[in-house]
Amino acid sequence: MNRILTSLSFVILLAPKISPAENIIAKLDSVVADSMLDNARIGVAIYDITSDSAIYNLESDKLLMPASNLKLFTTAAALELLGPSYRFETKFKIYGTIEKDSSLNGNLVIIGGGDPLISGRFRNNMTEIFELWADSLLLHGINQIFGYIVVDKSFFSPPDYGPGWSWDDLSYWYACPVTALAFNDNCMDLKFLPGKKSGDPAIIEIEPQTRYVGIYNYAVTGPEGSQFTIDYYRSPNSKNVDFFGSIAIDDTNGRRDYVSVYQPDLYCATIFRDVLNSRGITVHNVEVGYYSLGAVWKPENKLFTWHSDSLPVIINVINKNSQNLFAEMTLKTLGALFRHDGSFKGGCAVTDSFFRTIGISEKDLAMYDGSGLSYTNQVKPDAIIKLLKYMHKSKNYEVYYNSLGNPAADRSVRNRLKDIPGRENVRAKGGYIMNVSTFSGYLTGPKDGHLYAFSIMVNNYTCTEDDVVSWQDRLLTLLLKEF
């Protein structure tokens, strides 16, 4: 009997033991094997930054479309190359003379410098910055302008739309034109309300009130309980917007949206002119236009310079809100400052050069815009891990880390990892364009306290976006339980 027990014990001692690493790989494999994604392209990379070791890789060396995960690269390059103290500038100069009667005999020139924050964001109202500009003009002795308000837009170069953008996105806020002078995210705010009875035209309220945009309303009031279907279209080369669809008569709270505007730098100058008139600064010539005289500026031509909030504020908006315009203006600014080429191509040349210095080659990343809206962008999950590892060692790490979405606190990722313990330990950036869903960032292990970098990229799926997001969350839930 004793010999039998001894023999059994010997067998048990010789049985192969599964290591923690092998255990987590097996569990991750079981999630990845979901038949729902059999026809999709998947890339997954998980890395333990604390112990400097790879945890899991699945096709992580293959190029995939990143969608808004590309913003991880744009914001990292901006922080490293511009520094967190950088502020965007909007300059005001005159082409003419200020007379003794406080009139400007000539043109007021606004020189756009890529500031994305000329809006009501973080302000009391949409035109507060314009009101501050008006006060500065008064301080410089200008209370009327016998000339034009003109825009110098030369800081950025054409085109205003990114390569590989889908034409049917261009009416919407997330695909607005990218200009050196921008106001209200280069959009006009919309509110849809029902009419008095079914069949009546829907009510469309706009902000700011302006004739700059032409409204053609074909939308109607639908019966009680009907589905909201109002949509709109603006031709890329037109100020006019067509509205169609319906809103239920009992939808009394209304719906909000934003439509992109044509030539938004002129839109900005137009609204500014209206604010000047409301503040008692008369602009006698009502037209606005572009400045193209190529004058040699003298010191006395300069009035004042407006500085934006510092770069971390912009980085937060880009990553937490996934704000495409902010990302593209930041990219073009890099091109303008470092290559004197404020185009998409110029900006990408600057970022490409920077990424080569940190070990991310042209075989790892093909970047054509700053936001990820382009379908021509390509990146390897391994490259995202390299970037996250590099930024962890950077002096700008805290700013970068805090700019990423926290599922326990931030609206942009509040639907991720719902009710999952430890979700507050995740800082991540999501990404979505048609048939592309990505999620990458940092995770702190609730058990071991290690910092992990992860990238989960899915392309060419035919299930729903919600299904893919749920699948990505299952992978992260497993990590939170195991680590």
C-alpha positions in Angstrom: 0.0 0.0 0.0 2.8 2.4 0.9 4.6 1.6 -2.3 1.4 2.5 -4.3 1.1 5.9 -2.6 4.8 6.6 -3.1 4.4 5.7 -6.8 1.4 7.9 -7.2 3.2 10.8 -5.5 6.1 10.3 -7.9 3.8 10.5 -10.9 2.2 13.7 -9.6 5.5 15.3 -9.0 6.6 14.6 -12.6 3.3 15.9 -14.1 4.1 19.1 -16.2 3.2 22.3 -14.5 1.6 25.1 -16.6 3.4 28.4 -16.0 1.4 31.6 -15.4 2.5 32.9 -18.8 1.3 29.7 -20.6 -2.0 29.9 -18.6 -2.8 33.5 -19.8 -1.8 32.6 -23.4 -4.2 29.7 -23.4 -7.0 31.9 -22.0 -6.3 34.7 -24.5 -6.2 32.1 -27.3 -9.7 30.9 -26.3 -11.1 34.4 -26.6 -9.3 35.1 -29.9 -10.7 31.9 -31.4 -14.2 33.4 -31.4 -15.8 32.3 -34.7 -17.5 35.6 -35.0 -14.2 37.1 -36.3 -13.2 34.2 -38.5 -13.3 36.4 -41.6 -11.6 39.4 -40.0 -8.0 40.5 -39.8 -6.9 40.7 -36.2 -3.7 41.9 -34.6 -3.1 41.8 -30.9 0.0 42.7 -28.9 0.3 42.8 -25.1 3.6 43.8 -23.4 4.7 43.9 -19.7 6.5 47.3 -19.5 7.5 46.7 -15.9 9.3 43.4 -16.5 10.2 44.3 -20.1 8.7 41.2 -21.6 6.2 40.3 -24.3 3.0 38.6 -23.0 1.1 37.9 -26.2 1.3 38.4 -29.9 -1.1 37.6 -32.7 -0.2 38.9 -36.2 1.2 41.9 -34.4 3.8 42.4 -37.2 1.2 42.9 -39.8 0.0 46.3 -41.1 -3.6 47.2 -40.2 -5.8 50.3 -40.6 -5.6 52.1 -37.2 -8.6 54.5 -37.4 -8.3 56.9 -34.4 -5.5 54.9 -32.8 -3.3 57.0 -35.2 -3.9 59.9 -32.8 -1.6 58.1 -30.4 1.2 58.8 -32.9 0.2 62.4 -33.7 0.0 63.5 -30.1 3.2 61.7 -29.1 5.1 63.5 -31.9 3.6 66.8 -31.0 4.5 66.5 -27.3 8.0 65.4 -28.0 8.7 68.0 -30.8 6.8 71.0 -29.6 6.9 70.5 -25.9 4.0 70.8 -23.4 4.5 74.6 -23.1 3.8 75.2 -26.8 0.9 77.6 -27.6 -0.7 78.2 -31.0 -0.6 81.8 -32.2 -3.1 83.9 -34.1 -1.6 87.3 -35.1 -3.3 90.5 -35.9 -1.7 93.1 -38.2 -2.9 96.0 -40.2 -2.5 97.0 -43.9 -3.0 100.7 -43.5 -2.9 103.4 -40.8 -4.7 104.1 -37.6 -5.9 107.7 -37.7 -6.4 110.2 -34.9 -10.1 109.7 -34.9 -9.5 106.0 -33.9 -10.3 104.7 -37.4 -8.3 102.1 -39.3 -7.8 103.4 -42.8 -7.1 100.1 -44.3 -7.5 96.4 -43.8 -7.4 94.3 -40.6 -5.5 91.1 -41.3 -5.9 87.9 -39.2 -3.0 85.5 -39.6 -4.1 82.0 -38.7 -1.6 79.9 -36.8 -3.4 76.6 -36.4 -5.2 77.3 -33.1 -8.0 74.8 -32.8 -9.4 76.3 -29.6 -11.1 79.4 -31.0 -14.6 78.3 -29.9 -16.9 78.1 -26.9 -14.9 75.0 -25.6 -13.7 75.9 -22.1 -15.3 79.3 -22.5 -18.5 81.0 -21.3 -19.9 81.3 -24.8 -19.0 80.5 -28.4 -17.8 84.0 -29.3 -16.0 85.0 -26.1 -12.6 84.9 -27.7 -13.9 87.2 -30.5 -15.1 89.6 -27.8 -11.6 89.6 -26.2 -10.1 90.3 -29.7 -12.5 93.3 -30.0 -11.4 94.6 -26.6 -7.8 94.4 -27.9 -8.6 96.4 -31.0 -10.2 99.1 -28.8 -7.1 99.2 -26.6 -5.1 99.8 -29.8 -7.3 102.8 -30.6 -9.5 101.2 -33.3 -13.2 101.8 -33.1 -14.0 101.7 -36.8 -12.5 100.1 -39.9 -12.6 101.7 -43.3 -11.4 98.6 -45.0 -11.8 94.8 -45.0 -11.3 92.0 -42.6 -9.0 89.7 -44.5 -7.4 86.3 -43.7 -3.8 85.3 -44.2 -4.2 81.5 -44.4 -0.7 80.8 -45.6 0.5 78.9 -42.4 -1.2 75.8 -43.8 -1.0 74.5 -47.3 -3.7 72.8 -49.4 -5.6 70.5 -49.6 -8.0 71.1 -46.8 -9.1 67.5 -46.7 -6.9 64.6 -45.9 -5.9 61.9 -48.5 -8.1 58.9 -48.4 -11.0 60.6 -46.7 -14.4 59.3 -47.7 -16.3 62.0 -49.7 -19.6 61.2 -47.9 -18.1 62.1 -44.5 -17.3 65.7 -45.5 -20.6 67.2 -44.3 -20.0 66.1 -40.8 -18.0 67.6 -37.9 -15.5 64.8 -37.9 -14.4 65.4 -41.5 -14.5 69.2 -41.7 -12.0 71.2 -43.7 -8.6 71.8 -42.0 -7.6 75.5 -42.1 -5.0 77.6 -40.3 -7.8 79.9 -38.9 -10.6 77.9 -37.4 -13.7 78.8 -35.4 -16.1 76.5 -33.5 -14.4 73.4 -34.8 -15.1 74.6 -38.3 -18.7 73.8 -37.8 -22.1 75.4 -37.2 -24.2 74.0 -34.3 -27.6 72.6 -35.1 -30.7 71.8 -33.1 -33.6 70.0 -34.6 -37.1 70.4 -33.1 -40.6 69.2 -34.3 -43.2 71.6 -35.8 -46.6 72.2 -34.3 -48.2 69.2 -36.0 -47.3 66.1 -38.0 -46.3 67.1 -41.5 -45.1 70.5 -40.7 -41.5 71.4 -41.5 -39.1 70.5 -38.8 -37.5 73.4 -37.0 -33.8 73.9 -37.5 -32.0 76.2 -35.0 -28.5 77.3 -35.8 -25.7 78.8 -33.7 -24.1 81.2 -34.3 -26.9 83.1 -36.1 -25.4 83.9 -39.6 -26.3 84.2 -43.2 -22.9 82.7 -44.1 -24.5 79.2 -44.4 -27.5 78.6 -46.7 -30.2 76.4 -45.1 -32.5 74.4 -47.3 -35.0 72.6 -45.1 -36.8 69.6 -46.5 -37.1 67.9 -43.1 -40.6 67.3 -41.7 -42.3 66.6 -38.4 -43.2 62.9 -38.1 -46.0 61.2 -36.1 -45.7 60.5 -32.4 -43.1 57.9 -31.6 -41.6 57.8 -35.0 -37.9 57.3 -35.6 -35.6 60.3 -35.8 -34.1 60.3 -39.4 -33.0 63.8 -40.0 -29.7 64.0 -42.0 -28.0 66.6 -44.1 -25.7 67.1 -47.0 -23.3 70.0 -47.9 -21.5 69.8 -51.2 -17.7 70.2 -50.5 -17.6 73.4 -52.6 -20.8 75.0 -51.3 -22.0 77.0 -48.3 -25.5 75.5 -48.7 -26.8 72.6 -46.7 -29.8 70.4 -47.6 -31.7 68.9 -44.7 -34.0 65.9 -45.0 -35.7 63.2 -42.9 -38.1 63.6 -40.0 -38.3 64.2 -36.2 -41.2 62.9 -34.1 -43.8 65.4 -32.9 -43.3 64.3 -29.3 -39.5 64.7 -29.5 -39.8 68.0 -27.7 -36.2 68.0 -26.3 -34.9 68.0 -29.8 -31.6 66.6 -31.2 -28.3 68.3 -31.6 -25.7 68.0 -34.3 -23.0 69.9 -36.2 -22.5 70.6 -39.9 -19.1 71.4 -41.4 -18.8 74.8 -43.2 -17.3 75.8 -46.5 -14.1 77.9 -46.3 -14.2 78.0 -42.5 -11.4 80.6 -42.3 -13.8 83.1 -44.0 -16.6 81.8 -41.8 -14.4 82.7 -38.8 -13.7 86.2 -40.2 -17.4 86.7 -40.9 -18.6 85.9 -37.4 -15.7 88.0 -36.0 -16.9 91.0 -38.1 -20.4 90.5 -36.7 -19.1 90.5 -33.1 -17.1 93.7 -33.8 -20.2 95.5 -35.0 -22.1 94.3 -31.9 -19.2 95.6 -29.7 -19.3 99.1 -31.2 -16.5 98.7 -33.7 -18.0 99.5 -37.1 -16.6 97.6 -40.1 -17.7 99.8 -43.1 -16.9 97.2 -45.8 -18.9 94.1 -45.0 -17.0 91.7 -47.2 -14.2 89.5 -45.9 -11.6 87.9 -48.0 -8.1 86.4 -48.3 -5.0 88.5 -48.0 -2.8 88.0 -51.0 -0.9 91.3 -51.5 2.4 89.9 -50.2 3.3 93.0 -48.3 6.5 93.3 -46.4 5.4 93.9 -42.9 6.9 96.7 -40.8 7.1 96.6 -37.0 4.3 99.1 -36.7 2.0 96.8 -38.8 1.7 94.4 -35.8 -1.2 94.9 -33.4 -1.2 91.9 -31.1 -0.9 88.1 -30.9 -3.4 85.8 -29.4 -2.1 82.6 -27.7 -4.0 79.4 -27.2 -4.1 77.3 -24.1 -1.0 75.1 -23.8 -0.5 72.0 -25.8 -1.7 69.5 -23.1 -5.1 71.0 -23.3 -5.3 70.3 -27.1 -3.8 66.8 -26.6 -6.5 66.0 -24.1 -9.2 66.9 -26.5 -7.6 64.9 -29.3 -7.2 61.7 -27.3 -10.1 61.8 -24.9 -12.7 63.2 -27.4 -11.1 61.8 -30.5 -11.4 65.2 -32.1 -10.1 64.9 -35.7 -9.8 68.6 -36.5 -7.5 69.2 -33.5 -5.3 66.3 -34.6 -5.1 67.5 -38.2 -4.3 71.1 -37.2 -1.6 69.8 -34.9 -0.1 67.7 -37.7 -0.1 70.5 -40.2 1.4 72.8 -37.6 4.3 70.4 -37.2 4.8 70.5 -41.0 4.6 74.3 -41.0 7.1 74.8 -38.2 9.7 72.2 -39.0 9.5 72.0 -42.8 7.8 75.2 -43.9 5.2 73.0 -45.4 1.9 73.1 -43.5 0.3 70.4 -45.6 -0.7 66.8 -44.6 2.3 65.6 -46.5 4.6 68.1 -44.7 3.3 67.1 -41.3 3.6 63.4 -42.0 7.2 64.0 -43.2 8.0 65.5 -39.8 6.3 62.7 -37.8 7.9 60.0 -40.0 11.3 61.5 -39.3 10.7 61.5 -35.6 9.4 58.0 -35.5 12.5 56.7 -37.3 14.6 58.0 -34.4 12.7 55.9 -31.9 12.8 52.7 -33.9 9.5 52.8 -35.8 10.4 52.4 -39.5 8.5 52.9 -42.7 7.7 49.2 -42.7 5.9 49.7 -39.3 3.8 52.8 -40.0 2.3 54.4 -43.1 0.8 57.7 -42.0 -1.2 60.0 -44.3 -3.2 62.2 -41.9 -3.1 63.0 -38.2 -6.5 61.7 -37.1 -6.8 58.2 -38.6 -9.8 59.2 -40.7 -8.0 58.2 -43.9 -8.4 54.6 -45.2 -4.8 54.7 -46.5 -3.2 54.7 -43.0 -1.5 51.5 -41.9 0.3 50.5 -38.7 1.5 47.4 -37.0 0.3 46.6 -33.4 4.0 46.1 -32.6 4.6 49.7 -33.6 1.9 50.9 -31.2 3.6 48.9 -28.4 7.0 50.5 -29.4 5.4 53.9 -29.2 3.7 53.3 -25.8 7.0 51.9 -24.4 8.9 55.0 -25.7 6.4 57.4 -24.2 6.6 55.6 -20.9 10.2 56.7 -20.6 9.6 60.2 -21.9 9.5 63.3 -19.6 6.1 63.9 -21.2 4.7 60.5 -20.1 2.3 61.9 -17.4 0.7 64.3 -19.9 0.4 61.6 -22.5 -0.9 59.0 -20.1 -3.5 61.4 -18.6 -4.7 62.4 -22.1 -6.0 58.8 -22.8 -9.5 57.8 -21.9 -10.3 56.3 -18.5 -13.4 54.0 -18.8 -14.3 54.8 -15.2 -14.3 58.6 -15.7 -14.2 59.8 -19.3 -17.2 60.1 -21.6 -15.4 58.9 -24.7 -14.8 55.4 -23.3 -17.5 55.3 -20.7 -19.2 52.3 -22.5 -16.0 50.2 -22.3 -15.6 47.5 -19.7 -18.9 48.4 -18.0 -19.2 47.1 -14.5 -15.8 45.3 -14.8 -13.7 45.6 -11.6 -10.4 47.4 -12.3 -11.6 49.3 -15.3 -10.2 52.5 -13.7 -6.7 51.0 -14.2 -7.0 51.4 -18.0 -6.0 54.4 -20.1 -6.8 53.8 -23.8 -7.6 55.3 -27.2 -10.4 53.7 -29.3 -10.7 54.0 -33.0 -13.5 53.4 -35.5 -14.0 53.8 -39.2 -16.1 51.6 -41.4 -15.2 47.9 -40.7 -12.2 49.0 -38.5 -12.2 48.9 -34.7 -9.1 49.4 -32.6 -8.3 49.9 -28.9 -4.8 50.5 -27.5 -3.2 51.9 -24.5 -2.0 51.2 -21.0 -3.3 48.9 -18.2 -2.1 48.6 -14.7 -2.5 45.1 -13.2 -4.7 45.2 -10.2 -2.9 42.2 -8.6 0.8 42.6 -9.6 0.9 46.4 -10.1 2.8 46.0 -13.4 2.2 48.5 -16.2 1.2 46.8 -19.5 0.9 48.2 -23.0 -1.7 46.6 -25.3 -3.0 47.0 -28.8 -6.1 45.2 -30.1 -6.8 45.9 -33.8 -9.6 44.4 -36.0 -10.1 45.1 -39.7 -12.5 43.8 -42.3 -15.1 42.3 -40.0 -18.7 41.7 -41.0 -20.3 41.5 -37.6 -21.5 44.6 -35.8 -19.2 47.2 -34.2 -20.8 46.5 -30.9 -19.8 42.8 -31.2 -16.2 43.7 -31.9 -16.1 46.2 -29.0 -17.5 43.5 -26.7 -14.9 41.0 -27.9 -12.1 43.6 -27.3 -13.5 44.2 -23.8 -13.4 40.4 -23.1 -9.7 40.4 -23.8 -9.1 43.3 -21.4 -11.4 41.8 -18.8 -9.2 38.7 -18.8 -6.1 40.8 -18.4 -7.6 42.7 -15.4 -8.5 39.4 -13.8 -5.2 37.7 -14.4 -2.8 40.6 -13.7 
